[in-house]
Amino acid sequence: MKKSVMVQKSSGEYEEFRIDKLINSLKRSQASDSLIQQILEQVESQLYDGITTKTIYQMAFKILKNKARVNASKYKLKNAIMELGPSGFPFEKFVGKILEMEGFSANVGVIVQGNCVQHEVDVIAQKGDKHYMIECKYHSDQGRFCNVKIPLYIHSRFLDVEKQWENQKGHRAKLHKGGVYTNTRFTTDAIQYGKCVGLLMTSWDYPRGNGLKDRIDQSGLHPLTALTTLTKAEKTKLLDEGIVLCKELHENPELLDKVGIPNSRHKRILEDSLELCKI
């Protein structure tokens, strides 16, 4: 490119367009080199000062969807996580499924007695001597970050629950931890506070190399909202049935009938869901 172009991020801030960011996100989709090059050429030819990152994403996604459906599903992972709403409960279920894949037993939406008061906890996860209390903070807007107030509040709740847990038989030797999972990002202060008090902090890209996007890629636990072969209304019906994963859809194909999806479309949907489960 001959001159730099300023792009507007979801936060409203501006930064110089960096081709390497687009290349990396396209590589994550496992698209072929030739297709990536084709997308880069088309996007670069349409750039202008003030273009939003959302518009750039939509350009790339449209080409991918037309040329390689499954790659498009992988490329839209971040947006697919955003679609686990609007209540946020599907996101809690999704976090529970990730923890189960990692060997934990996970219960979603649990009432827990603290030392002072009862708490409704999004996910209680246990594995061996590990006993975690996880709160899930879902945002429908990519520009909304979790600020320091969130881990402050969650840590205070955890301390009340931890005091009660430690009074239970056999719990003295357990490792109790509180945690926060968010589908967006943490502010610097939130991360600093979380580290200081020992909270488990997980966001879209934090901790580096082990954020949500990395763990989904490693486990094959793609949300069904990533599928380009389902309409928005169909995804909503499946989420209402308590289904959040492509894996669940592939293992229970009768669910497609249950929500009224015509048989003529089943094959493509199930093929894509199987492909997304592969790791």
C-alpha positions as CSV (number, residue, x, y, z in Angstrom):
1,M,0.0,0.0,0.0
2,K,1.3,3.4,-0.9
3,K,-0.1,5.3,2.0
4,S,-1.3,4.4,5.5
5,V,-5.0,4.1,6.1
6,M,-6.6,4.7,9.6
7,V,-9.2,2.2,10.7
8,Q,-11.8,2.6,13.4
9,K,-11.8,-0.2,16.0
10,S,-15.0,-1.5,17.8
11,S,-13.9,0.6,20.8
12,G,-14.1,3.8,18.7
13,E,-10.4,4.3,18.7
14,Y,-8.4,4.7,15.5
15,E,-5.2,2.9,14.5
16,E,-3.2,2.4,11.3
17,F,-4.4,-0.5,9.2
18,R,-2.1,-3.5,9.5
19,I,-2.2,-6.1,6.8
20,D,-0.5,-8.7,9.2
21,K,-3.5,-8.6,11.5
22,L,-5.9,-9.5,8.6
23,I,-3.5,-12.2,7.4
24,N,-3.3,-13.8,10.9
25,S,-7.0,-13.9,11.3
26,L,-7.4,-15.4,7.9
27,K,-4.7,-18.0,8.6
28,R,-6.6,-19.0,11.8
29,S,-9.6,-19.9,9.5
30,Q,-7.2,-22.3,7.7
31,A,-8.1,-20.9,4.3
32,S,-5.7,-21.7,1.5
33,D,-2.9,-19.3,0.7
34,S,-4.4,-18.5,-2.7
35,L,-7.7,-17.6,-1.2
36,I,-6.1,-15.5,1.5
37,Q,-4.2,-13.6,-1.2
38,Q,-7.4,-13.1,-3.2
39,I,-9.1,-11.6,-0.1
40,L,-6.2,-9.4,0.7
41,E,-6.2,-7.9,-2.8
42,Q,-9.9,-7.2,-2.7
43,V,-9.9,-5.7,0.8
44,E,-6.9,-3.5,0.1
45,S,-8.5,-2.2,-3.1
46,Q,-11.5,-1.0,-1.0
47,L,-9.8,0.6,2.0
48,Y,-10.4,4.2,2.9
49,D,-9.6,6.4,5.9
50,G,-12.1,5.8,8.7
51,I,-13.2,2.4,7.5
52,T,-14.3,0.3,10.5
53,T,-12.7,-3.0,11.4
54,K,-16.3,-4.4,11.2
55,T,-16.5,-3.5,7.5
56,I,-13.2,-5.1,6.8
57,Y,-14.3,-8.2,8.6
58,Q,-17.6,-8.3,6.6
59,M,-15.7,-7.9,3.3
60,A,-13.4,-10.9,4.1
61,F,-16.2,-13.0,5.5
62,K,-18.4,-12.5,2.5
63,I,-15.6,-13.8,0.2
64,L,-14.9,-16.8,2.5
65,K,-18.5,-17.7,2.8
66,N,-18.9,-17.9,-1.0
67,K,-15.6,-19.8,-1.5
68,A,-15.1,-22.0,1.6
69,R,-18.0,-22.3,4.1
70,V,-16.2,-24.1,6.9
71,N,-13.3,-21.6,6.8
72,A,-15.8,-18.8,7.0
73,S,-17.3,-20.5,10.1
74,K,-13.8,-20.6,11.7
75,Y,-13.1,-17.0,10.7
76,K,-16.4,-15.8,12.3
77,L,-15.6,-17.4,15.7
78,K,-15.4,-14.1,17.5
79,N,-18.7,-13.0,16.2
80,A,-20.2,-16.5,16.8
81,I,-19.3,-16.1,20.5
82,M,-21.0,-12.7,20.5
83,E,-24.2,-14.4,19.1
84,L,-24.4,-16.6,22.3
85,G,-27.0,-14.1,23.7
86,P,-28.8,-11.9,24.4
87,S,-29.4,-13.4,27.9
88,G,-25.8,-14.6,28.2
89,F,-27.0,-18.0,29.5
90,P,-25.8,-19.9,26.4
91,F,-22.3,-18.4,27.0
92,E,-22.4,-19.8,30.5
93,K,-23.2,-23.2,29.1
94,F,-20.5,-22.8,26.5
95,V,-17.9,-22.1,29.2
96,G,-19.1,-25.1,31.1
97,K,-18.6,-27.3,28.0
98,I,-15.1,-26.0,27.6
99,L,-14.2,-26.9,31.2
100,E,-15.8,-30.3,30.8
101,M,-13.6,-31.0,27.7
102,E,-10.6,-30.1,29.9
103,G,-11.6,-32.8,32.5
104,F,-13.7,-30.8,34.9
105,S,-17.2,-31.7,36.1
106,A,-19.1,-28.5,35.6
107,N,-22.5,-27.3,36.8
108,V,-24.1,-24.2,35.3
109,G,-26.4,-21.8,37.2
110,V,-25.9,-23.0,40.8
111,I,-27.2,-21.5,44.0
112,V,-24.3,-21.6,46.5
113,Q,-24.4,-20.8,50.2
114,G,-21.7,-18.4,51.3
115,N,-20.7,-17.6,54.8
116,C,-22.9,-14.5,54.8
117,V,-25.5,-14.9,52.0
118,Q,-26.5,-17.1,49.1
119,H,-25.0,-16.6,45.7
120,E,-26.1,-17.6,42.2
121,V,-22.9,-18.8,40.5
122,D,-22.6,-19.2,36.8
123,V,-20.3,-22.2,36.8
124,I,-19.0,-24.5,39.6
125,A,-16.1,-26.6,38.2
126,Q,-14.3,-29.4,40.0
127,K,-11.4,-31.7,39.0
128,G,-9.3,-33.5,41.6
129,D,-8.4,-31.1,44.3
130,K,-9.4,-28.1,42.2
131,H,-12.7,-26.4,43.1
132,Y,-13.6,-23.3,41.0
133,M,-16.3,-20.7,41.2
134,I,-16.6,-19.1,37.7
135,E,-18.6,-16.0,36.8
136,C,-19.3,-15.4,33.1
137,K,-19.5,-11.8,31.8
138,Y,-21.2,-11.7,28.4
139,H,-21.3,-8.6,26.3
140,S,-23.2,-8.2,23.0
141,D,-20.9,-5.3,22.0
142,Q,-17.2,-6.0,21.1
143,G,-16.3,-2.5,22.2
144,R,-17.3,-3.2,25.9
145,F,-14.5,-4.4,28.0
146,C,-14.5,-5.9,31.6
147,N,-13.2,-3.1,33.8
148,V,-11.7,-3.6,37.3
149,K,-15.1,-3.4,39.0
150,I,-16.0,-6.8,37.6
151,P,-13.1,-8.8,39.3
152,L,-13.4,-6.7,42.4
153,Y,-17.1,-7.7,42.8
154,I,-16.5,-11.3,41.8
155,H,-13.5,-11.7,44.2
156,S,-15.6,-10.4,47.1
157,R,-18.3,-13.0,46.3
158,F,-15.7,-15.7,46.0
159,L,-14.3,-14.9,49.5
160,D,-17.7,-15.3,51.0
161,V,-18.2,-18.7,49.3
162,E,-14.6,-19.8,50.0
163,K,-15.1,-19.3,53.7
164,Q,-18.1,-21.6,53.6
165,W,-16.4,-24.2,51.4
166,E,-13.4,-24.4,53.8
167,N,-15.8,-25.3,56.6
168,Q,-17.0,-28.4,54.7
169,K,-15.5,-31.8,55.3
170,G,-12.5,-32.6,53.0
171,H,-12.3,-29.1,51.6
172,R,-9.3,-27.9,53.6
173,A,-6.9,-29.6,51.2
174,K,-8.7,-28.4,48.1
175,L,-7.5,-25.5,45.9
176,H,-10.3,-23.0,45.8
177,K,-10.3,-20.3,43.1
178,G,-12.6,-17.7,41.8
179,G,-12.6,-16.9,38.1
180,V,-14.0,-14.6,35.4
181,Y,-14.7,-15.6,31.8
182,T,-15.7,-12.9,29.3
183,N,-16.4,-13.0,25.6
184,T,-14.7,-9.6,25.0
185,R,-11.6,-8.3,26.8
186,F,-10.3,-7.1,30.1
187,T,-8.9,-3.7,30.9
188,T,-5.3,-3.5,32.1
189,D,-6.5,-2.7,35.6
190,A,-8.8,-5.7,35.7
191,I,-6.0,-8.0,34.7
192,Q,-3.6,-6.4,37.2
193,Y,-6.2,-6.8,40.0
194,G,-7.1,-10.4,39.0
195,K,-3.4,-11.4,39.0
196,C,-2.9,-9.8,42.4
197,V,-5.7,-11.7,44.2
198,G,-5.3,-14.9,42.2
199,L,-8.5,-14.9,40.1
200,L,-8.7,-17.1,37.0
201,M,-9.0,-14.6,34.2
202,T,-10.1,-15.7,30.7
203,S,-11.1,-13.5,27.8
204,W,-11.2,-13.8,24.0
205,D,-7.4,-13.5,23.9
206,Y,-6.2,-13.7,27.5
207,P,-4.1,-15.4,28.8
208,R,-2.0,-15.1,25.7
209,G,-2.0,-18.5,24.0
210,N,-4.7,-19.8,26.3
211,G,-7.6,-17.5,25.7
212,L,-11.1,-18.5,24.5
213,K,-10.1,-18.5,20.9
214,D,-7.1,-20.7,21.5
215,R,-9.0,-23.2,23.7
216,I,-11.8,-23.5,21.1
217,D,-9.3,-24.2,18.3
218,Q,-7.5,-26.8,20.5
219,S,-10.7,-28.6,21.6
220,G,-12.9,-28.3,18.4
221,L,-15.7,-26.9,20.6
222,H,-17.0,-24.4,18.1
223,P,-20.4,-22.8,19.0
224,L,-23.2,-23.7,16.6
225,T,-23.6,-19.9,16.0
226,A,-20.5,-20.2,13.8
227,L,-22.3,-22.3,11.2
228,T,-23.1,-20.3,8.0
229,T,-25.6,-23.0,7.0
230,L,-28.1,-22.0,9.8
231,T,-30.2,-19.0,9.8
232,K,-30.3,-16.6,12.8
233,A,-33.8,-17.8,13.7
234,E,-32.7,-21.5,13.6
235,K,-29.7,-20.8,15.8
236,T,-32.0,-19.1,18.3
237,K,-34.3,-22.1,18.4
238,L,-31.4,-24.5,19.0
239,L,-29.9,-22.3,21.7
240,D,-33.4,-22.3,23.3
241,E,-33.2,-26.1,23.3
242,G,-30.0,-25.8,25.4
243,I,-27.7,-26.7,22.5
244,V,-24.6,-24.5,22.1
245,L,-22.0,-26.6,20.3
246,C,-21.6,-27.9,16.7
247,K,-20.4,-31.1,18.3
248,E,-23.8,-31.5,20.1
249,L,-25.6,-30.9,16.8
250,H,-23.6,-33.5,14.9
251,E,-24.1,-36.1,17.7
252,N,-27.9,-35.4,17.8
253,P,-29.0,-34.8,14.2
254,E,-32.6,-35.3,15.2
255,L,-32.4,-31.8,16.7
256,L,-32.6,-30.4,13.2
257,D,-36.0,-31.9,12.8
258,K,-37.1,-30.8,16.2
259,V,-36.6,-27.1,15.3
260,G,-38.2,-27.5,11.9
261,I,-35.2,-27.4,9.5
262,P,-36.0,-29.1,6.2
263,N,-34.3,-32.5,5.5
264,S,-32.9,-31.1,2.2
265,R,-30.5,-28.9,4.3
266,H,-29.5,-31.5,6.9
267,K,-26.5,-32.9,5.0
268,R,-24.7,-29.6,4.5
269,I,-25.3,-28.5,8.1
270,L,-24.1,-31.8,9.6
271,E,-21.1,-31.9,7.2
272,D,-20.0,-28.4,8.3
273,S,-20.6,-29.2,12.0
274,L,-18.5,-32.3,11.8
275,E,-15.7,-30.4,10.0
276,L,-15.7,-27.8,12.7
277,C,-15.4,-30.5,15.5
278,K,-12.1,-31.7,14.0
279,I,-8.9,-30.8,15.8
